[in-house]
């Protein structure tokens, strides 16, 4: 199968390129393909003639999206619509990466794919708008929502925590936001399985289990063998341009329907540390 991945130079894209074996996979970064250009996307699709497309390209700086909301919509919504249009015209299956930020974060039970969305940030609104466009343009496509993505090869929460733990006497991390950390390796493997199984509609995919950012930081620091104390604090002590959802746990039931099961976030964290250490040598 010929597969084209838009966003192949991002954190998830790099993992997809490493984990997708046995098929003819082409990875495109922003320098190779500006998804904001419908003509450029169409030309790429004609040349590559993919049999499956994964759209992982996005403007993911959540705080940056608040300041540059037009750019967020140009990339995350209009760019996604361009890819969906080209896929629909050539009858190519599409998997689009979306986010927990499409929800308001006010629940206390895991979100299902058909739960009402109510994004509270420019980033969330741009991805929610993209979902609506894709459902209209390419109804048979798959929208994959995930959360708290981390991995080797770019900026992510555990990498930041570990670097801070090397230079500070203690860390303060918010303990009133809850979600499911998701390792790019596990997410990439789930995506490959979903594509091979012809997944359609909205699917939620995260590592199993949930925690707060404080829990995540405490676990990472301990697993890394570091002694830096991690103290819990509240979100009002760390005001950010974009509001963070207090609860964004995604239900795994839609993923299980395709026979896909992801490891726990604790197991994923341990493997992340091993990969991070091996790449640092």
N, C-alpha and C positions, 0 to 999 in steps of 0.2 A: 504494500500500500504506500502511495506517495502522500506524505504528510507535510504541510507547511505550518510553521509556528511563527506567528507574529508576536514580537516581544521576547525573542530568544536570548537577549542579552541581560534581561532582568533576573531577579533572584529566582523566581520560579522557572523562567525560560531556560536558564542554565541547567537546572535540575532536569527539566524535560529533555533537553538535548543529551544529557548523560544517561538518562534512564530509558529512553525510548529505543529499544533494540529490535532488530529484525525487520524494520521497515525503512523505506527511503525517506529520511527526514531532512527537510530544509529549514534552517533557522534564520529568521530575519530580525535584525535590530532596527532601531529608529533611523540609523544611517542608511540602512538598506531599503526601508519602506516607511514613508510618512503616511500613516493611515488617514490623516486629515485630507489627503488628496484622493478623491474618488478615481481619477484617471490613473494615478500611480498604482493604486490597489488593483484596479481592473487589469492593467498591463502585467503586473506581477502574476496575477491569477492565470492569465492567458499563457504566459511563458512557462510557469511552473506546472500547470495542469494538476493541481493537487486532488487527491481523492478524499482528503480530510483536512480541515483547517482548525487550529487551536488559536484563539485570540487571547493572548496573555498581555498584550501591550496596553499600557495605561499610564496615566499621570496619577501616581499613588501617594504623593506627598500630601497627606490629609490637611495639614496646616497651610501648605502652599496653595491648595485648592481654594481656601477661603479668601486668600489675597488675589488669586488669579482664577476666578471662577469661570471666566470666558474660555481660558485655556483648558480648564478641566472639562468643560462641555465639548469643546472642539475635539479633544482627544478621546475622552471616555465615552461620549455619546455619539457625536457626529462621525468620529473615526470608526467606532464600532458599527455604525449604520452602513458606512462605506464597505466594510469587510462583509457584513451580512448581505448587502445587496449583490456584491460580486459572487458570493457563494450561492445565493438563490438563483442568480442568472445562469450559473454553470451547474446547478443541481449538486452542489458539494456540501456534505454535512459540516456543521460548525459547532464547536464548543467554545463558549464565551465565559471568561472568568469574571465573576461578580463578587460581592462582598456582604458581610454582616452589617455594614453601615447603611444598608437600605432600610433597616429596622430602627425604631426609635429607642430601643434599649430599656423600655419600661417594664418588660415582663420579668417573670421569675421562673418560667419554665421554658425549655428549649423551643426555639422557633421552627415551625414546619414550613415547607416551601410555599404553601398556599395561605399562610398567615398574612394579614394586611401589612403593607409596608408604609413607612412614614419616615423617610430620611431627614435627619436634623442638620446635616452639613452639606456644603457644596460638593464635596467628594461623593457622599452618599446619593445626593440628588442627581449628579451626573451619571452614576452607575444605574440608578433606578430608571432614569430616562433611557439609557441604553438598553436595559432589559425590555422596556416597552417597545422600543424601535425594533429590536430583534424579534420579539414575538409577532410583530406585525409584518416584518419583511421576510423572515425566515421561520415560520411557525414550527417546523420540524427540528429546529436547532436545540442545543442543550445549553442551559444557563447554569453554571456551576458556582454556587456561593461558598465562600470559605472565610476564614478569620485568622487573625493573629499569626500571620505567616512569618516563619523564620527559617534561616538556612545559611549555608556557607557560600561566600562569593559576593557579599554586599552588606549593606547596613540592615541590621535587624535588632530586635530587643535584647536577646541574650548576648549578642556580641557587644552591644553598648554596655550592658551591665558588667560583663567580665572586664572590659577595659576600664570602667570606672572603679571597679573593685581593686584594681591594681594600684590606683593612685589616691584613693580616699580612705579615710579611717572608718567611715561607715556610710551606708546608703539608705536613702529614704525612698520607698516605692509605694504607690497608691494601692490600697487594699479594698477599694469600694467599686472596682470595675471587674466584671467576671466574664470570661470567655474561654475558648478552646485553642491553645497554641497548636499550630499546624506546621509540621516540618516539610520543607519543599520536596524532599526525596519521597516521602510517603504520599504527598499530594500528587506529585508527578506520576507515581505508579498507579494511583487511583484514576487519574485522567486517562492514562493509556488503556486501562481496563474498560473504562466507560466508553471511550471511543470505539474500541474493538467490539463492544456489546451494543453499539448503536443507541446510546442513551439519548433521550429526548426530554423536553420540558425542563423544569427546575429541579436541581439536585443540590443537596447540602453535603459538603465534604470537609471534615476537620479530623484531627486526631481525637481519639476517644478520651472522654473525661473533660473536666473544666476546672478552672482555678482563677484566682485573682492575679494581677500583675505582681503583687507582693509574694504570693505563693510561688509563682514562676521564677522570680528573681532569687528567692531563697533556695529553691531546688537547684537552680543552675549554679549558684555560688558554691553550695555544698558539694554537688557532684564534681565540680572542678577542683575540689580540695582546697578551696580558699577559705580564710577565716574572717573575712570582712563582715562585720555585723550588718544585717539588713533590717531596717525598722519600717513598720507599717505607717502609712499616712493617708490623708484623704485627698480627693481630687481638687478640692478648693484651695489646697496649698500649691497646686501646680496648674495654674490657669493657662490654657492653651487657646490659640485662635479658633480651633475647631472643637466642638463639644464631643467628648468621647462617650459612647454608650455605656451605661452602667451594667447592662446585661446583654450579651450577644452570643449566647450559647446556641448553636444550631443543632437541631435534631438529626441523628444519623439514619433515620428510618428510610428516607428516600434513597440513600446510598446503599443500604442493605438490600433494597429491592432488586438491585443489580448484582447482588452477591459479592459486594465489595466491602471489606472490613479493614479499617485502619487501626494501627497500633495505638496504645495510650500515649498521651503527651509526655509522660515521664520516660517511657521507653524511647520515644523519639528524641527527647532531650539528651539522653545518654549517648545515642548514636551521633547526634549533632556534635557533641563535644569530642568524640573520637575523630570524626571527619575534620572538625576545625583544627584539632591538634595535628593530624597527619598532614594537612595542607600547609601548616605553619613551618613544617620541618624543611 
